[in-house]
Structures are given as structure tokens and as C-alpha cells.
């Protein structure tokens, strides 16, 4: 690979340019997790005794839950320029207001509902709540409380370790502290192999900013082949990426095929970028964080109603066709309002700009699709546990 193709792909060198592929893939990953959990409502709760259905749907479940780890790759890609651009205080402030308000809100929702229903009484204690809210659940016998929020603990440590390494090796070089930061980051990756997704996202970002890419025609052919390969491999197994599972070659193949596809997909001229300019996909990308944390509640509520009314009949296909539409509609509506009122409002209020707003004049032409998407599109158009 060389840098010769950079001039034919101008967006590949603009670290601040809004990346349609990454934005859309963020939404796709959230939808994968959402639909996998909805499917699992049928597999685990309605038709657990239908072995043929459970086995036939397993590849779809595997691929859907893999979306969480694809998120990690995206995080590695997007976080590097942010760490480089801002000082530590500004970086931490922006990450806090981007992630924490919605996380805090959904955690409190879980605590209140759990106190009322006593579904998980072992989590009704101050240690569990404190560990969850401070992302210390990796070091306690408790778990993250809000469904799916276990991944946010990993995200928080990704941010911290990346910021420390960049700060003490590039911005304010200090050989001793920098070495300690690197060792800590490597130790975290060894202890938690899922970190490899994040590290490959960082590597792809570095290659992207330096303009390393194949000629356009070859790149698109490789992108399509890498995507097919990724879908096939990621559907072959469900992994929590603990050490025992890393002996399975499918786990490594999934990580490497993710990096390969992502490398080709992030180019502005990629097939993925062209597909992700569709307004519905842009919208899902915009609300993906809310969708990720909100859908366990809307899915569960719909499933309980279906079970109470006896709507899961012997016909799995008919029941599925009846079940998925209301789950999707209810989830998108709830996601929309949570996104506007809880997720983005604090960030907008503090920094006086939209979360996904372009940051320079060259991006002005791309501003319109994102400015109005949260207001208009809906109207116009875990390793530790499974939900």
C-alpha cells in the first residue's frame, strides 16, 4: 500500500472531515445489537424448546451481538484526533458530556425499576450502584447495571489510557511516565483482549490520516470481499473475548477481518460511504448511542405484553412478523426523544454546538443532513448477560 492514492481521495487525508462511513456504521452496529436482542427474545423466551429454530437463528444472533465489538473499532478510529486536538481537561470534559449524562440516566432508570420489581435483588446495594456509576465494575464482584452498559466501562478505560499515552509520549514527552502509560495500556489489552478492536481502530485511523490506501477500483473490490468475509466469520461464534476463548481461531479471525474491512470502508470514496449517505442510515447513526441503551427496555416491555396476551403462537414466522414491527417502532420513538432530551442536550448546552456538527467551513455543505435529522427524520420517514 502506498500514499499515491491520497490525491484521488481527498477526504482520506482530512482528519476533521465528517466521515459518512463511520457515522453510518455506528448506527448499523447499534441496529445489529438491537435486532439480535429482539431475535433472542424469540430464541430464549418464546421458542427455547424449538431446537431447529434456535440452531438456525444462531448465526444471526452471533453476528448481531458482534456489533458491540465493532463499536470498539469505531471508538478507536474517532478518538485519536480528539485526543490530539484537545488538552487533557478539554478532552475529558467533552467525553464526559458526550457519554455520561445518558449513561447516568439509564443507570438510574435501572436502579429504580429494579428496586420496584426486585428482578435482580443482588444489585440493589450501594456497592453495585457506586461501581457502576464510576466504571469500577471491572474491579468489583458487581456488574454494570444498565443493560449493555458493560461496554461503556471498556470505553471509559480506552479513553483514559489513550489520552495518557498520547499526553506523555507526544504532547508532553516524559520517558518514565510515558513508559508506565504504555505498559498500563498493554496490560489492559492483555487482560481484556476485546481491547484489540480498539487498537485496530487506532491503527486504521493512523493509516487513514496518513493517506495510505489502495487505488480506488482495487480498494472497492477488496472492501466488498472483506465485508462478505467479515459477515461470514462474525456469524460463526459468539465471544466475550476472555482468555479461554482466544484459543479459538474464529475469535482472532473476527478481529482481523473487522480491521481489514474497516480499513477499506472509512475512505470517502468507499462503497460503504456511498451507502451511508442515505438519510435513514444517517439518522440511525446520529441516535445510535441512545438506541444502544434504550432498546433493552422497549424490547422487554413489548415481549412481556406479547407473552401476557399469548401472541407467541406455534407459528414462529407469523409471531416474528407480529413481534418485530412494534418493537422497532416503539424503540425508534423512545430513542428519538431520549436522544434529544437526555443524550445531546447537556453537550449542546455546554459546548454550544451539536454533537455531530462539522467543525470547519469545508464541511459546511455536509452540515444540513445532520442539523435537521434529529428533528425531522422520525416524523418523515453482553458478555456478562443477555437481555
NUMIFI-591000 format. One record per residue (C-alpha): x negated, y, z negated; residue in one letter. Coordinates in steps of 0.05 Angstrom, whole numbers, padded with zeros to 5 digits, always signed. Example, Ala and Ser with C-alpha at 12.3 -4.5 7.8 and 13.67 -1.06 7.14 Angstrom:
-00246-00090-00156a -00273-00021-00143s 
//
This chain:
+00000+00000+00000x -00024+00070+00014x -00006+00142+00006x +00001+00153+00080x +00076+00148+00080x +00085+00204+00030x +00094+00258+00082x +00151+00219+00115x +00186+00211+00049x +00183+00280+00015x +00226+00262-00044x +00177+00208-00064x +00129+00260-00089x +00177+00305-00126x +00179+00284-00199x +00233+00334-00215x +00278+00319-00157x +00344+00286-00175x +00338+00213-00156x +00403+00186-00129x +00380+00113-00131x +00361+00116-00205x +00424+00153-00223x +00468+00103-00187x +00430+00043-00213x +00441+00068-00283x +00516+00064-00270x +00510-00003-00236x +00473-00032-00296x +00528-00007-00343x +00582-00037-00299x +00545-00103-00297x +00545-00107-00373x +00618-00084-00377x +00643-00135-00327x +00601-00191-00358x +00632-00178-00426x +00701-00176-00396x +00688-00242-00360x +00662-00271-00424x +00729-00254-00456x +00758-00307-00410x +00700-00356-00416x +00693-00354-00492x +00761-00336-00519x +00815-00355-00469x +00787-00415-00430x +00729-00442-00471x +00756-00512-00461x +00756-00506-00385x +00686-00532-00374x +00688-00525-00298x +00706-00451-00302x +00655-00437-00357x +00599-00470-00318x +00618-00438-00251x +00621-00368-00281x +00555-00374-00319x +00511-00344-00263x +00557-00282-00263x +00551-00277-00338x +00475-00284-00334x +00468-00230-00281x +00516-00183-00316x +00482-00185-00384x +00414-00176-00350x +00438-00105-00335x +00415-00085-00405x +00343-00100-00386x +00350-00065-00320x +00367-00004-00363x +00299-00011-00396x +00264-00007-00329x +00303+00056-00313x +00284+00085-00380x +00211+00074-00367x +00218+00108-00299x +00255+00171-00324x +00219+00182-00390x +00149+00192-00364x +00159+00261-00331x +00198+00284-00392x +00141+00265-00439x +00092+00300-00393x +00134+00363-00384x +00153+00379-00456x +00114+00385-00521x +00129+00333-00574x +00181+00375-00611x +00219+00393-00547x +00216+00322-00522x +00243+00294-00588x +00297+00347-00591x +00321+00332-00521x +00321+00257-00533x +00358+00265-00599x +00415+00307-00570x +00418+00263-00508x +00424+00197-00545x +00442+00205-00618x +00510+00242-00621x +00546+00187-00582x +00508+00132-00618x +00525+00162-00686x +00599+00170-00666x +00606+00098-00642x +00569+00071-00703x +00617+00108-00749x +00676+00081-00709x +00650+00011-00720x +00639+00023-00795x +00709+00049-00804x +00742-00007-00764x +00701-00060-00798x +00720-00032-00866x +00793-00037-00846x +00792-00105-00813x +00735-00138-00852x +00716-00176-00789x +00643-00173-00808x +00641-00163-00884x +00565-00176-00886x +00555-00110-00850x +00597-00069-00900x +00538-00045-00941x +00494+00016-00945x +00430-00020-00923x +00462-00043-00858x +00490+00027-00844x +00425+00062-00861x +00383+00014-00820x +00430+00021-00761x +00432+00097-00762x +00356+00103-00769x +00339+00049-00717x +00305+00009-00772x +00346-00054-00758x +00284-00087-00727x +00253-00089-00796x +00313-00109-00838x +00357-00171-00841x +00414-00129-00815x +00434-00115-00743x +00455-00054-00703x +00528-00043-00719x +00559-00012-00657x +00567-00065-00602x +00510-00062-00551x +00472-00011-00593x +00416-00061-00607x +00384-00037-00542x +00382+00035-00568x +00334+00014-00623x +00287-00010-00569x +00298+00054-00530x +00280+00096-00592x +00214+00059-00601x +00200+00064-00526x +00206+00139-00531x +00164+00144-00594x +00107+00101-00571x +00105+00131-00501x +00104+00201-00530x +00048+00183-00578x +00004+00151-00525x +00013+00209-00476x +00002+00261-00531x -00063+00232-00558x -00094+00206-00493x -00075+00261-00443x -00047+00324-00475x -00089+00327-00539x -00141+00273-00529x -00164+00241-00594x -00202+00177-00585x -00185+00147-00652x -00111+00166-00656x -00103+00151-00582x -00131+00082-00591x -00084+00070-00650x -00025+00092-00608x -00045+00046-00551x -00055-00013-00598x +00013+00001-00631x +00047+00003-00562x +00013-00061-00540x +00031-00095-00606x +00103-00076-00597x +00103-00105-00527x +00072-00170-00553x +00122-00176-00609x +00181-00156-00565x +00169-00180-00494x +00230-00143-00468x +00184-00082-00471x +00154-00107-00406x +00214-00080-00369x +00200-00011-00396x +00126-00016-00380x +00140-00036-00308x +00187+00025-00303x +00128+00068-00325x +00084+00036-00272x +00135+00046-00217x +00142+00119-00238x +00067+00128-00233x +00065+00098-00164x +00126+00139-00143x +00095+00205-00166x +00030+00189-00130x +00067+00173-00066x +00047+00100-00060x +00096+00066-00013x +00102+00024+00050x +00123+00051+00118x +00198+00063+00119x +00220+00004+00161x +00178-00046+00123x +00199-00015+00057x +00273-00024+00072x +00264-00096+00095x +00225-00111+00031x +00277-00075-00011x +00334-00117+00017x +00294-00181+00007x +00274-00161-00063x +00346-00146-00081x +00370-00214-00058x +00313-00247-00095x +00329-00208-00159x +00403-00225-00158x +00387-00299-00148x +00334-00303-00202x +00370-00260-00254x +00432-00304-00248x +00393-00366-00266x +00387-00355-00340x +00408-00313-00400x +00349-00288-00440x +00338-00249-00504x +00263-00246-00487x +00239-00276-00552x +00172-00313-00551x +00202-00382-00543x +00239-00361-00480x +00176-00332-00448x +00153-00403-00434x +00209-00406-00383x +00183-00383-00314x +00252-00355-00297x +00244-00302-00352x +00178-00279-00321x +00206-00283-00250x +00265-00239-00271x +00218-00186-00299x +00173-00186-00238x +00229-00186-00187x +00260-00127-00224x +00196-00088-00217x +00189-00107-00143x +00260-00086-00125x +00257-00023-00166x +00192-00001-00133x +00226-00001-00065x +00294+00024-00089x +00271+00090-00120x +00249+00121-00054x +00294+00176-00030x +00300+00142+00038x +00314+00073+00009x +00377+00033+00024x +00395+00039-00049x +00390+00115-00047x +00438+00119+00012x +00489+00073-00021x +00485+00110-00087x +00506+00177-00057x +00579+00152-00057x +00619+00195-00106x +00649+00137-00147x +00579+00110-00158x +00552+00179-00177x +00608+00185-00228x +00594+00117-00259x +00520+00137-00263x +00539+00201-00298x +00582+00168-00351x +00541+00104-00356x +00518+00115-00428x +00588+00125-00453x +00613+00067-00412x +00560+00023-00443x +00580+00038-00514x +00655+00047-00505x +00675-00014-00465x +00669-00066-00522x +00727-00032-00557x +00773-00024-00497x +00758-00094-00474x +00771-00123-00543x +00836-00085-00551x +00861-00109-00483x +00841-00181-00497x +00877-00182-00564x +00940-00155-00531x +00937-00208-00477x +00926-00263-00529x +00984-00239-00572x +01031-00235-00512x +01009-00303-00486x +00986-00274-00419x +00927-00321-00412x +00963-00376-00375x +00938-00443-00348x +00924-00407-00282x +00855-00376-00293x +00855-00337-00227x +00923-00305-00239x +00905-00289-00312x +00839-00258-00290x +00874-00215-00237x +00922-00191-00290x +00868-00180-00343x +00813-00142-00306x +00853-00082-00279x +00880-00057-00346x +00812-00067-00379x +00778-00027-00324x +00829+00029-00323x +00831+00036-00399x +00756+00034-00403x +00744+00087-00349x +00795+00134-00380x +00767+00126-00450x +00696+00132-00424x +00713+00196-00388x +00738+00232-00450x +00684+00204-00495x +00632+00227-00444x +00659+00298-00442x +00676+00307-00516x +00622+00267-00552x +00564+00249-00506x +00549+00313-00467x +00579+00369-00508x +00523+00372-00561x +00468+00371-00507x +00503+00424-00465x +00514+00468-00526x +00442+00465-00550x +00405+00468-00483x +00456+00508-00443x +00452+00461-00384x +00485+00397-00361x +00451+00331-00376x +00441+00314-00303x +00435+00385-00274x +00377+00396-00226x +00320+00437-00253x +00295+00475-00193x +00321+00512-00132x +00302+00457-00084x +00355+00414-00117x +00410+00466-00111x +00442+00430-00053x +00448+00368-00096x +00480+00404-00154x +00552+00403-00132x +00565+00328-00135x +00543+00326-00208x +00571+00392-00232x +00643+00373-00219x +00640+00298-00225x +00658+00293-00298x +00718+00339-00290x +00749+00314-00226x +00729+00244-00204x +00773+00205-00252x +00833+00245-00231x +00819+00236-00157x +00796+00173-00148x +00467-00173-00538x +00413-00218-00555x +00440-00219-00626x +00513-00229-00609x +00561-00229-00552x +00623-00186-00551x 
//
